[in-house]
Amino acid sequence: MGHLLQVRIDQALSAEGITARQFDALEHIAADSGLHRASLARILHTSPQAAAGLTRRLHDRGLLERHFLDPWSPITFAITEAGTRCLARARPIVTAVEREVLSHLPERLVAVLSDGVLGLVHGVDWLSDPQGLVDEVYAAMTRHPSRMPK
């Protein structure tokens, strides 16, 4: 599910010239100006080296700026005006893709997913037929074979 969603978001955001991963990085940097590379890597569940490449590409496009407080402090990032405009255009695109992907899943599963981890933990209590849910997901996916992950 996660891979399918990322592929769809990557395709949809190609017109903006960013990827789903770059969108996530911009969202986090916009929310926490002054974020440093190691923290961003942890948030994105990636390596500091991958975060370095990601932030370099965003910086090269003028979507974020780097700040060097002193030679002993980590480099921090802040979103630029161009980055803010890019996010403003990208957010509705990402939301539309998420809604489209979720629209093909059984309502019970969407309810659990929309509540996040807490919903999953509590969902186990009311989910008396887990195999039935798996069968519903499989049936929903096979009704739309073009939407199956490759």
Buried (B, 14 or more C-beta within 10 A) or exposed (E): EEEBBBBBBBEBBEEBEBBBBBBBBBBBBBEBEEBBBEBBBEBBEBEBEBBBEBBEBBBEBEBBBBEEEEEEEEBBBBBBEEBEEBBEEBEEBBEEBEEEBBEBBBEBBBEBBEEEEEEEEEBEEEBEEEEEBEEBBEEBBEEEEEBEEE
